[in-house]
């Protein structure tokens, strides 16, 4: 980038100011000369709304904004009612794409010929009129306040955002739901569904992004188009509509079903006798439940132009770049995205063997533990404090100053694809709560849980998703529950509860609930303050715009719409299936509870969907649904967990599908093709994920143990903390079920409870978002508009996971999204997202390979020999003699041998 290009302050422009004048005023404040900078949207797969950053000035020989040929023929800033080169005649009928000879030049440059296979051909043409370039506007900063504050202004602004990425033309003759789509979509989707389900059992759960299928499907599609015989198997060249549908199918299958938490919790952790058909049915109905809601609300959430769904723009931009075949770096970086992807994937594949198998200590480098060691069974707070701060393992501390060199551990934060301002908010919140508030609450015993984990190897347990009795001793969640008199429901074991009450949780767990209450309320307040006017005006505009001259909606009118009764039939079928599986399958939710879940999801989906479509932020219902059903159905753990899954997934999955519907709307995919592909892929994904989870759990085997309800214990539950596979996310879900279901919110959070104080989070959620909003009003040119309270408080950390993952993603985000983006912008623009996908792919394959080769066969595990970087305690926070004992157990159970603790030292027998 040139030296005079800066990150301009995107403050709300005065009424009547032009874009160029506003830019000049901002540049004057920064003491730089105004340049005709083009603004390109900074998007992220995470769905956060984006801020605009400048790229190189437009010159005849160097332009980051190019017309997309005949599929992108419109002038920037043109009216949405214009039909010139839009593929549609003024009377609304679809016209064949005009030839290049009939098209006028765009800014004096002749367009390229049109090709039916992709819509693009040849080198990109340059658009030179810098004043007409699209200036994307951050929605948080507000829309431009011109003389006219009417709905027309909102729609014009929206079209400026959309036009930066989405073409205004379509070729309805292009095939979409082809044989290639089914083969590649199902193939990649099944692999991602199975792989991500296995990875969900890791201590630090990892997800391989479906975004990699955008890169992998393209050469596969091209190859199939060349080798398959013409006809039904090969209708012609591989096109961008097929490419987009492959992504939609894999996207629907890649996310692990929320129902697995119910299935794993009830069938395997609580040892409830759930049949496999009931498990499959529960997963299918909860995954497909949201389709009915998506169809009902699509008129408001998909068709209106005001419903942006900005997270789709990154996918569309990548599809455009692949099918345009242009080099956005203008030859400066000649390596193609595919070459770069495979190079980085290979490098990450081999590197991950180091922290994943050979040298696990690289994944948890504890600075404090380099200078001090834990004191086993210490009784004083001062003796424990160093380890409370420095350790980060399961049942240990908060990982202060610890860092990780293992991408698979911290990839959940998406440091490359998340906007830098969002990363600053998110990581600041983690540092504040995990490194300051949690230790202070523990030190001053705010929740009366300082004794939790006193008998553990560390003498405390801050990083734990488990429950404890009033003395701080660990309680197995299965002990909370018993079968009811009719042997149909899992209910609270009142005798056991009264013998151990009050039930305690770790300080981190308590603070996590505090932040959950803050997030729910603060998200509503934050959106109302920052986006309220935009949402209201754009929603009002969308109601008026449903049948107006929106070019994208009119282009979609060329395709037969999905009849309403399809969605209603699917809703009725899944509703009936949900009631049946809960009544007769062992999930214990009464029929009226399913209906309440439906009503809750239906009432909340439209307002929350509007918020997400415009602001990119989703407000979850999981905690509030637990709160509601816990009050209505106290002491029934399975019913509460099932209600949570139904209500949360009906809204979440519904909005997930609406987002993909909007992608199809932008790409111009036939609605019926979208319906079929989404429904079938979701159905298959639910079956594959459920089967994979059951196979993984049962393949580990079981050991006879009469103390367990069915006379045995699953071996996966006995994995040592340093194995990296302790199912932390499933443990957290089950503990939440015990808190909200078995015990109930009235007991656990009511007056007199140690955790009554967490309810003040609701009041804090009202006050906190107003502070930066008021300060921004007082100081509009300051940084207060970048302070996002819901992002700060959201706490995405997983209890029981390795907590050494907070520093490295922030460093990586600053390097990639500040320094590289600022000084090597074309490199960043071409390779950044590709690099993130390559990191996910390379590390994900290695983690799965290590798992299957060294750990999956419990009768012949292959542990790597212990050495300095592979100790029993991956952080080396424990004393050396205890680390030695842990190494004995790890190596003693490997290579088809069994560790005999009676032959070990007295110390080892004591701690094991």
Residue pairs with C-beta under 8 A, 6 or more apart in sequence:
1 55
1 56
1 822
1 823
1 825
2 35
2 56
2 57
4 32
4 33
4 35
5 35
5 37
5 54
5 55
5 56
5 57
6 27
6 30
6 32
6 54
7 53
7 54
7 822
8 23
8 26
8 27
8 30
8 37
8 54
9 26
9 29
9 30
9 781
10 51
10 52
10 137
10 138
10 141
11 26
11 141
11 780
11 781
11 785
12 141
12 142
12 145
12 780
13 19
13 22
13 144
13 145
14 22
14 145
15 145
15 146
15 147
16 146
16 147
17 25
19 135
19 144
20 34
20 131
23 34
23 37
24 34
27 33
27 34
27 35
28 34
29 781
35 54
35 57
36 57
36 58
36 130
36 131
36 133
37 54
37 55
37 56
37 57
38 54
38 55
38 56
38 57
38 58
38 63
38 64
38 65
38 130
38 133
38 134
39 52
39 53
39 54
39 55
39 133
39 134
39 135
39 136
40 52
40 53
40 55
40 64
40 65
40 136
40 164
40 829
41 50
41 52
41 136
41 161
41 164
41 165
41 310
41 313
42 50
42 51
42 52
42 53
42 419
43 50
43 310
43 311
43 313
43 314
43 317
44 50
44 311
44 314
44 414
44 417
44 418
44 419
44 422
45 209
45 211
45 311
45 314
45 315
45 414
45 417
45 833
46 311
46 414
46 417
46 418
46 422
47 310
47 311
47 612
47 616
47 617
47 618
48 418
48 419
48 422
48 616
48 617
48 791
49 138
49 139
49 140
49 310
49 615
49 616
49 617
50 136
50 138
50 310
50 419
50 616
51 138
51 140
51 419
51 421
52 135
52 136
52 137
52 138
53 821
55 64
55 825
55 829
56 62
56 63
56 64
56 825
56 826
57 130
58 65
58 127
58 128
58 129
58 130
58 133
59 128
60 126
60 128
61 126
62 330
63 126
63 127
63 128
64 328
64 826
64 829
65 127
65 133
65 134
65 164
66 124
66 125
66 126
66 127
66 324
66 326
67 73
67 106
67 111
67 124
67 125
67 126
67 127
68 119
68 120
68 124
68 167
68 320
68 324
69 111
69 112
69 114
69 119
69 120
69 121
69 122
69 124
69 125
69 324
70 85
70 97
70 98
70 100
70 103
70 111
70 112
70 113
70 114
70 119
70 120
70 169
71 114
71 119
71 120
71 167
71 169
72 167
72 168
72 169
73 84
73 85
73 86
73 103
73 106
73 111
73 168
73 169
74 82
74 84
74 85
74 86
74 163
74 168
75 106
75 107
75 132
76 127
76 129
76 132
76 133
76 134
76 160
76 163
77 132
77 134
77 160
78 84
80 155
80 156
80 159
80 305
80 549
80 550
80 551
81 549
81 551
82 551
83 89
83 90
83 551
85 98
85 103
85 168
85 169
86 168
86 169
86 551
86 555
87 94
87 95
87 96
87 97
87 168
87 169
87 170
87 171
87 555
88 94
88 95
88 551
88 554
88 555
89 95
92 554
92 557
94 170
94 172
94 555
94 558
97 114
97 119
97 169
97 171
99 113
99 114
100 110
100 111
100 112
100 113
100 114
103 111
105 111
106 125
106 127
107 127
107 128
107 129
108 128
109 125
109 126
109 127
109 128
110 125
111 125
112 120
112 121
112 122
112 123
112 125
113 121
113 122
114 121
115 121
116 171
116 173
116 174
116 236
116 237
117 236
117 237
117 238
117 239
118 237
118 239
118 240
118 323
118 324
119 167
119 169
119 171
119 174
119 239
119 240
119 323
120 323
120 324
120 325
123 326
124 324
124 326
127 133
134 160
134 161
134 163
134 164
135 160
136 160
136 161
136 164
137 143
137 144
137 157
137 160
137 161
139 531
139 534
139 614
139 615
140 530
140 531
140 615
140 785
141 785
142 533
142 534
143 153
143 154
143 157
143 534
144 153
144 157
146 153
151 537
151 540
151 541
151 544
151 545
152 541
154 306
154 534
154 537
154 538
154 541
155 305
155 306
155 541
155 545
158 305
158 306
158 308
158 538
159 305
161 308
161 310
162 305
162 308
162 552
162 666
164 313
165 313
165 316
165 317
165 320
165 666
166 313
166 316
166 552
166 666
167 320
168 551
168 552
168 555
169 555
170 555
170 558
170 668
172 558
172 559
172 668
174 239
174 241
175 235
175 236
175 239
175 241
175 242
176 241
176 242
176 245
176 669
176 670
176 673
177 245
177 670
177 673
177 676
177 677
178 235
178 242
179 228
179 232
179 233
179 234
180 221
180 224
180 225
180 228
180 234
180 238
180 242
181 242
181 245
181 246
181 249
181 677
183 224
184 213
184 217
184 220
184 221
184 224
184 246
185 245
185 246
185 248
185 249
185 250
185 677
185 681
186 249
186 681
186 684
188 210
188 213
188 216
188 217
188 246
188 249
188 250
189 249
189 250
189 252
189 253
189 254
189 681
189 684
189 685
190 253
190 684
190 685
190 688
192 208
192 210
192 213
192 250
192 253
192 254
193 253
193 254
193 256
193 684
193 685
193 688
193 689
193 692
194 688
194 689
194 692
195 208
195 844
195 848
196 207
196 208
196 254
196 255
196 256
196 689
197 256
197 260
197 688
197 689
197 692
197 693
197 696
198 692
198 696
198 848
198 851
199 205
199 206
199 207
199 208
199 844
199 847
199 848
200 207
200 256
200 260
200 693
200 729
200 730
201 696
201 716
201 725
201 727
201 730
202 408
202 724
202 725
202 728
202 847
203 394
203 721
203 723
203 724
203 725
203 726
203 728
203 800
203 801
203 802
204 408
204 409
204 410
204 412
204 724
204 728
204 798
204 801
204 802
204 805
205 412
205 728
205 729
205 798
205 801
206 408
206 409
206 411
206 412
206 843
206 844
206 847
207 254
207 255
207 256
207 411
207 412
207 840
208 254
208 840
208 841
208 844
209 254
209 836
209 837
209 840
210 247
210 250
210 251
210 253
210 254
211 247
211 314
211 315
211 318
211 833
211 836
211 837
212 837
212 838
212 840
212 841
213 246
213 247
213 250
214 243
214 247
214 315
214 318
214 319
214 322
214 837
215 318
215 337
215 338
215 341
215 834
215 837
217 243
217 246
217 247
218 238
218 243
218 322
218 338
219 338
221 238
221 242
221 243
221 246
222 238
224 234
224 238
225 234
225 236
225 237
225 238
228 234
230 236
239 323
240 319
240 320
240 322
240 323
240 667
241 667
241 668
241 669
243 319
243 322
243 323
244 315
244 319
244 663
244 664
244 667
244 669
245 664
245 669
245 673
245 674
245 677
247 315
247 319
247 663
248 660
248 663
248 664
248 669
248 674
248 677
248 678
248 681
249 677
249 678
249 680
249 681
250 681
251 660
252 656
252 657
252 660
252 678
252 681
252 682
252 685
253 681
253 682
253 684
253 685
253 688
254 685
255 656
255 685
256 689
257 283
257 286
257 287
257 649
257 685
257 686
257 689
257 690
258 286
258 645
258 648
258 649
258 652
259 282
259 283
259 286
259 287
259 645
259 649
259 686
259 690
260 283
260 689
260 690
260 693
260 730
261 641
261 645
261 729
261 730
261 733
261 734
262 282
262 587
262 638
262 641
262 642
262 645
263 274
263 279
263 282
263 283
263 690
263 693
263 694
264 693
264 697
264 727
264 730
265 641
265 730
265 733
265 734
265 737
266 272
266 274
266 490
266 586
266 587
266 638
266 641
267 274
267 279
267 694
268 697
268 714
268 716
268 717
269 477
269 478
269 717
269 730
269 731
269 734
270 477
270 478
270 481
270 490
270 637
270 638
270 709
270 734
271 478
271 708
271 709
271 710
272 490
272 586
272 638
273 586
273 710
274 585
274 586
274 587
275 585
275 586
276 694
277 585
278 581
278 584
278 585
278 586
278 587
279 690
279 694
280 686
280 687
280 690
280 691
281 577
281 580
281 581
281 585
282 581
282 582
282 585
282 587
282 642
283 686
283 687
283 689
283 690
284 577
284 683
284 686
284 687
285 574
285 577
285 578
285 581
286 578
286 645
286 646
286 649
286 650
286 653
286 686
287 649
287 653
287 682
287 683
287 685
287 686
288 570
288 574
288 653
288 679
288 682
288 683
288 686
289 571
289 574
289 575
289 578
289 601
289 646
289 649
289 650
289 653
289 654
290 601
290 649
290 650
290 651
290 652
290 653
290 654
290 655
290 656
290 657
291 567
291 570
291 571
291 574
291 653
291 654
291 657
291 678
291 679
291 682
292 567
292 568
292 570
292 571
292 572
292 574
292 575
292 654
293 571
293 601
293 602
293 605
293 650
293 651
293 654
294 567
294 654
294 655
294 657
294 658
294 661
295 562
295 564
295 566
295 567
295 568
295 570
295 571
296 564
296 567
296 568
296 571
296 602
297 605
297 606
297 609
297 654
297 658
298 658
298 661
299 546
300 307
300 542
300 543
300 606
300 609
300 610
301 307
301 606
301 609
301 610
301 613
301 655
301 658
301 662
302 658
302 661
302 662
302 665
303 546
303 550
303 553
303 556
303 665
304 541
304 542
304 543
304 545
304 546
304 550
304 553
305 542
305 545
305 550
305 552
305 553
306 538
306 539
306 541
306 542
306 545
306 614
307 542
307 610
307 613
307 614
307 662
308 613
308 614
309 612
309 613
309 658
309 659
309 662
309 663
310 616
311 616
311 659
312 659
312 662
312 663
312 666
314 417
314 833
315 663
316 663
316 666
316 667
318 833
319 667
321 328
321 337
322 337
327 334
328 826
328 829
328 830
329 826
329 827
329 829
329 830
330 826
332 826
332 827
333 826
333 827
333 830
333 831
335 343
337 830
337 831
337 834
340 831
340 834
340 835
340 838
341 834
341 837
341 838
341 841
342 838
343 838
344 834
344 835
344 838
344 839
344 842
345 838
345 841
345 842
346 842
347 842
348 407
348 838
348 839
348 841
348 842
348 843
348 846
349 842
349 843
349 845
349 846
350 846
351 842
352 406
352 407
352 408
352 842
352 843
352 846
352 847
353 846
353 850
354 362
355 362
355 363
355 404
355 405
355 406
355 408
355 409
356 363
356 406
356 408
356 843
356 846
356 847
356 850
357 850
357 854
357 864
358 864
358 869
358 870
359 869
359 870
360 722
360 724
360 869
360 870
360 874
361 868
361 869
361 870
361 871
361 874
361 875
361 876
362 404
362 405
362 406
362 869
363 404
363 405
363 406
363 409
363 802
363 804
363 874
364 392
364 393
364 399
364 402
364 404
364 802
364 804
364 874
364 875
365 402
365 403
365 404
365 405
365 804
365 875
366 390
366 391
366 392
366 399
366 401
366 402
366 804
366 875
366 876
366 877
367 390
367 401
367 402
367 403
368 386
368 387
368 389
368 390
368 391
368 400
368 401
368 402
369 387
369 390
369 391
369 875
369 876
369 877
370 876
372 386
372 387
372 390
373 877
373 878
373 879
373 880
374 387
374 391
374 457
374 458
374 459
374 877
374 878
374 879
375 383
375 384
375 387
375 459
376 457
376 458
376 459
376 878
376 879
376 882
376 911
377 454
377 455
377 459
378 384
378 459
379 459
381 443
381 450
383 459
384 458
384 459
384 460
385 439
385 443
387 396
387 397
387 458
387 459
387 460
387 877
388 397
388 398
388 439
388 442
388 460
388 462
389 397
389 398
389 400
389 401
389 435
389 439
390 397
390 399
390 400
390 401
390 402
390 875
390 877
391 397
391 399
391 458
391 875
391 877
392 398
392 399
392 402
392 463
392 802
392 803
392 804
392 875
393 463
393 721
393 722
393 802
393 803
393 873
393 874
393 875
393 877
394 463
394 464
394 721
394 726
394 728
394 800
394 801
394 802
395 453
395 456
395 457
395 458
395 461
395 463
395 464
395 721
395 800
396 458
396 460
396 461
396 462
396 463
396 803
396 875
396 877
397 458
397 460
397 462
397 463
397 803
398 434
398 435
398 438
398 439
398 462
398 463
398 508
398 803
399 434
399 463
399 802
399 803
399 804
399 805
399 806
400 435
400 439
401 807
402 803
402 804
402 806
402 807
402 875
403 804
403 806
403 807
403 808
404 410
404 802
404 804
404 805
404 807
404 808
405 808
406 843
407 839
407 843
408 843
408 844
408 846
408 847
409 801
409 802
409 804
409 805
410 805
410 806
410 808
410 809
411 839
411 840
411 843
412 796
412 798
412 805
413 423
413 426
413 427
413 796
413 805
413 809
414 836
415 423
415 809
415 810
415 812
415 813
415 816
416 812
416 813
416 816
416 817
416 832
416 833
416 835
416 836
416 839
417 832
417 833
417 836
418 426
418 813
419 817
420 813
420 814
420 817
420 818
421 786
421 788
422 788
422 791
423 809
423 810
423 813
423 817
424 786
424 810
425 786
425 787
425 788
425 791
425 792
426 791
426 792
426 794
426 796
427 806
427 809
427 810
427 813
428 792
429 791
429 792
429 793
429 794
429 795
430 795
430 796
430 797
430 806
431 806
432 792
433 511
433 515
433 793
433 795
434 508
434 795
434 797
434 803
434 806
435 806
437 511
438 462
438 507
438 508
438 511
440 446
441 447
441 507
441 510
441 511
442 449
442 450
442 460
442 462
442 507
446 507
446 757
447 504
447 507
447 510
447 754
447 755
447 757
448 502
448 504
448 754
449 468
449 472
449 504
449 505
449 506
449 507
449 510
449 754
450 460
450 507
451 471
451 472
451 504
452 460
452 461
452 464
452 468
452 472
452 504
452 505
452 506
452 507
453 459
453 460
453 461
453 462
453 464
453 468
453 472
453 474
453 506
454 460
454 471
454 472
454 473
455 472
455 473
455 474
456 474
457 878
457 882
457 911
458 878
461 468
461 474
461 506
462 506
462 507
462 508
463 506
463 508
463 799
463 800
463 801
463 803
464 505
464 506
464 508
464 509
464 799
464 800
465 506
465 509
465 728
465 731
465 732
465 735
465 799
465 800
466 474
466 475
466 477
466 505
466 506
466 731
466 735
466 800
467 474
467 475
467 477
467 480
467 503
467 504
467 505
467 735
467 738
467 739
468 474
468 475
468 503
468 504
468 505
468 506
469 475
469 500
469 503
469 504
470 500
470 501
470 502
470 503
470 504
472 504
475 500
475 503
477 734
477 735
477 737
477 738
478 708
478 709
479 493
479 496
480 492
480 493
480 496
480 497
480 637
480 738
480 742
480 743
481 490
481 491
481 492
481 493
481 637
481 738
481 742
482 490
482 491
482 492
482 493
483 489
483 490
483 491
484 490
484 491
488 588
489 588
489 636
489 638
489 639
490 588
490 636
490 637
490 638
490 742
491 635
491 636
491 637
491 742
492 634
492 635
492 636
492 637
492 742
492 743
492 744
497 503
497 742
497 743
502 753
502 754
503 738
503 739
503 743
503 748
504 754
505 735
505 739
505 755
506 799
508 799
509 735
509 799
510 755
510 758
511 795
512 795
512 797
512 799
513 623
513 755
513 758
513 761
514 757
514 758
514 760
514 761
515 761
515 793
515 794
515 795
516 623
516 761
516 795
517 623
517 758
517 759
517 761
517 762
517 764
517 765
518 761
518 762
518 764
518 765
518 768
518 789
518 793
519 765
519 790
519 793
519 794
519 795
520 619
520 620
520 623
520 624
520 762
520 765
521 761
521 762
521 764
521 765
521 766
522 764
522 765
522 766
522 768
522 769
522 789
522 790
522 793
523 617
523 619
523 765
523 790
524 619
524 765
525 765
525 766
525 769
525 770
526 617
526 769
526 788
526 789
526 790
527 535
527 611
527 615
527 617
527 619
529 769
529 770
529 773
530 615
530 773
531 611
531 614
531 615
534 614
535 610
535 611
535 614
535 615
538 614
539 610
546 553
552 665
552 666
552 668
553 665
555 668
556 665
556 668
556 671
559 668
559 670
559 671
559 672
560 670
560 671
560 672
561 671
562 671
562 672
562 674
562 675
566 675
570 679
575 594
575 598
578 594
578 646
579 591
579 594
581 587
582 588
582 589
582 590
582 591
582 593
582 594
582 642
583 590
583 591
586 638
587 638
587 639
587 642
588 636
588 638
588 639
588 642
589 597
589 638
589 639
589 642
589 643
589 646
590 633
590 639
593 629
593 632
593 633
593 639
593 642
593 643
594 646
596 629
596 632
596 643
596 647
597 625
597 643
597 646
597 647
597 650
598 646
598 650
600 621
600 625
600 628
600 647
601 621
601 646
601 647
601 650
601 651
601 654
602 650
604 621
604 651
605 650
605 651
605 654
605 655
608 618
608 619
608 651
608 655
609 654
609 655
609 658
611 617
611 618
611 619
612 618
612 655
612 659
613 658
613 662
617 790
618 652
618 655
620 648
620 652
621 647
621 648
621 651
621 652
622 644
622 648
625 643
625 644
625 647
625 648
626 640
626 643
626 644
626 736
626 740
626 741
626 745
627 740
627 745
629 639
629 640
629 643
629 644
629 740
629 741
630 640
630 740
630 741
630 744
630 745
630 746
631 744
631 745
631 746
633 639
633 640
633 643
633 741
634 741
634 744
634 746
634 747
635 741
635 742
635 743
635 744
636 741
636 742
637 737
637 738
637 741
637 742
638 737
638 741
639 741
640 737
640 740
640 741
641 733
641 737
641 741
644 737
644 740
653 682
657 678
657 682
660 674
660 678
661 671
661 674
661 678
664 671
664 673
664 674
696 716
697 714
697 716
698 714
699 856
700 714
700 715
700 716
700 856
700 858
701 714
701 715
701 858
701 859
702 712
702 713
702 714
702 715
703 712
703 713
703 715
703 718
704 711
704 712
705 711
705 712
705 713
715 858
716 725
716 727
717 727
719 725
719 726
719 727
720 886
720 889
720 890
722 872
722 873
722 874
722 886
722 890
723 855
724 802
725 851
725 855
726 800
728 798
728 799
728 800
728 801
729 798
731 799
731 800
732 798
732 799
732 800
739 745
739 748
740 748
747 753
748 755
749 755
749 756
749 758
749 759
750 756
768 789
768 793
769 789
769 790
771 789
772 784
772 785
772 787
772 789
773 784
775 782
775 784
776 782
776 784
776 785
797 803
802 874
804 875
816 828
816 832
816 835
817 828
817 832
820 827
820 828
820 832
821 828
821 832
853 862
854 861
854 862
854 863
854 864
855 861
855 862
859 896
860 895
860 896
861 893
861 894
861 895
862 894
862 895
863 890
863 891
863 893
863 894
863 895
864 870
865 891
866 872
866 887
866 890
866 891
871 883
871 886
871 887
872 878
872 882
872 883
872 884
872 885
872 886
872 887
872 888
872 889
872 890
873 882
873 883
873 886
876 883
878 886
881 907
882 907
882 911
884 908
885 904
885 905
885 907
885 908
885 911
885 912
888 899
888 904
888 908
889 899
889 901
889 908
889 912
892 898
892 899
892 900
893 899
901 908
901 909
901 912
902 909
904 912
